[in-house]
């Protein structure tokens, strides 16, 4: 194969991988604008429809570690293709939903499918495009941002013109197209015969799943006894996981990877920013639809003010990281995110119709989320966990757990007179992450930016 054809194939494969990241995010955000229409169709309350959103993310939390192991054991391209097949099936099933619980089931199945996308894409990118990871991870974050940008307006437009069921059918169709591209374009990553440490995997999934499940349960205003029981089960399962990992020579995840300060900082920042995003993309459409009276199309346009800056600011972040280091840029992004999110809640609480101010604050929030997403991915991929599928699976598990917690927080607290609490409480989590990120400040500023495939693509 000539050098020109080889470079062309790499560009096409790279674009297909980024498109898969966009699709994964789109599966979550495409229902945010028509969320009130869907709730009315399946006779769901505000907390009920948010639970349907949370089911998607909870399934991702539970399945991400196993998906990471599967990428390592069977090869990333094979796992990515299988996840897209399941995404098609789940999307078609969600379109046929007649009640809330069937919709919850199909959304959970979509989450199972989507759980494999981040680890598989990250692993292929790390294997075949190792040059200048800051820019590669910024492009990956931008691809996620595209899904966050086009999801709300696309979902709102489809719901207004064709009906809400076509929202899911459109996503299923896009998944089918990407399946063809992945099979034909994306290079393989050799499978590594890695045995599955069953007890380590089960205790980890049970621990994190029970804790996130406790948040989801609380969001549905159910029995506090069950919620407390889930917290106890989760804590005990994680304690058992630690004991097993210390005594086993083949732990499910090497404890040294999880203890790496850069893994901890990158994962904590990713989970925190997803929690803030979960609050913003569920509480805002609920408020705009139920309190302000906007329809799905107008809500989708409003949410563009968050998503477009998120997408556009991620590439800028790579330049800032090269100049000031990724950790410093990440910490500044966390500060801006905390201020913007609190201000957004304050603006809605003081004046429900303050749409111009809301647009400006959503834009600042989007810039901050884009900066933290890109830098947290960069920090993670420079840790010792970068080449290990199970460790990346755990990182993505905790990232999705942050999103699930954000959704559950909205379900538990949302009310027209509690908007400042809904938007303001995540600021405490952001502050804790800012402190933790200080442990990873040992990164170095590159002497000069390297040329990568991204330069060729642009």
Phi, psi and omega in degrees: 000133180292161181297324180295315181294322179296316179296321179296319179295321179295319179298315181295319178295319179298315179297321179295321179295316178295324178296326176296321176296319177298317181298319179300317178291321180301326181298336178269317189275342186292341180261003184290317181291315179274020186300323180287324177294317179295319179300318179294321183293325182257011177058055182245146174282177178299314179292327180293316181288328175293329176296324176297323175292317182294328181301321177302312184286323179298320177296323177296319179301312185292327188262346185300315179299317179294322178297320177298318176296318180298322177300320181286322186279321186248354181099136187295321183295319179297315181293320179297317178297318179296322180294324179290325175299313180295327178296321178298313182297314182292322179296317178295323178294318179297325179295337181266005185297137177247343179216171186297316188288328174292322177296318177301316180298315181292324177294323177296320178295322174299321179296320176301315180296317185288339184298335182274344187294309184300311182297318181293317179295315179300320182292318178294317179298316180295329182281315189257345178227067183280351185291135172043075186296335180300314181286325178296316180289330175294320177295321177297316178295323177296322178296320175298318179297326177299317177297322178288332182281312186274343182302302182299309180294325178294315178297319179294318180296314181296317181296321180290325187263320186246343184107155188294332181297329179289345174300313180286323179294323177297317179296321178297321179295317178297322178298321179294318178298315181292329176302316179297317181293320180296315182296325186265337189244323191284130178290155182275160171242124184305136177288145178246123182293078183260118179290149179272120176276095192297313183295322178294318179295315184293319180291324178293312181296317180296320182293304181293319180299318180294320180293316178293323177298327177297320177296315180298320179296316178297325180296338179267005177057043179265188184305129179293332181298316179295318179299316179295320178298319178297320178297316180296315179299316180298316181295317180294320180296319179291323176297317178296322178299317179297316180297318179295317182297323181289331184265349184259139176282341179234066180294156179303318174226132179299120180303332179296325178294317182290334180274352178301124182305328181286326174295314181298314182294314181296318181290317179298318179294320179296316179295321181294315181292328176290326175298314179296320178296318179301320177295313185294318188273356173250315181293322183293311176299323177299315180294314183294326180279316187271328183259325182264333177090021179280150177272174183304317181297314180292323177296318178300319178294321177298318183290342174300330181294339173271316191284321182295311176301324178302316181292315186285334186277340182301314177297326177298325182299324180297323177293319178296322180295322178294329183271319188245000187082150185293321183293318179296317178297319179298318182292322176295318178300323178295320178297314180295320179298315180299315181295318182291318182294316178296318180295325178295315177297321179294318180296316178294323182291323183277329182210102184299338185255018183279065187291319178299317178295322179297320178301315181296317181290324175296323179295317178295319177300317179298317178300316181294318178297317178300319180295315183289322177300313183293315184287325179294322177294320178297314180298317179299315185283357171255007177271173179291347182275353191301328184259016184238114186301320182293322178294319176296324177298319178295318179299315179293326175303313181288330175296314179291329177299322177299319178295318180297320178295320177299315177300314183294325177299317178296316180299324183282329190243349189295130174193149183303332182262009180234026185293327179294323176293317182301313183275334187275327184300322179300345179299326178296320178294319179298319180297318179296321179293322177302319179292317180297324182297338179297336180289346183251025185278017182271007181289161185245151175278124179300143181293329177201150177291141179267152176279135181226179177299331179300321178297321180292321181296317182281000000 
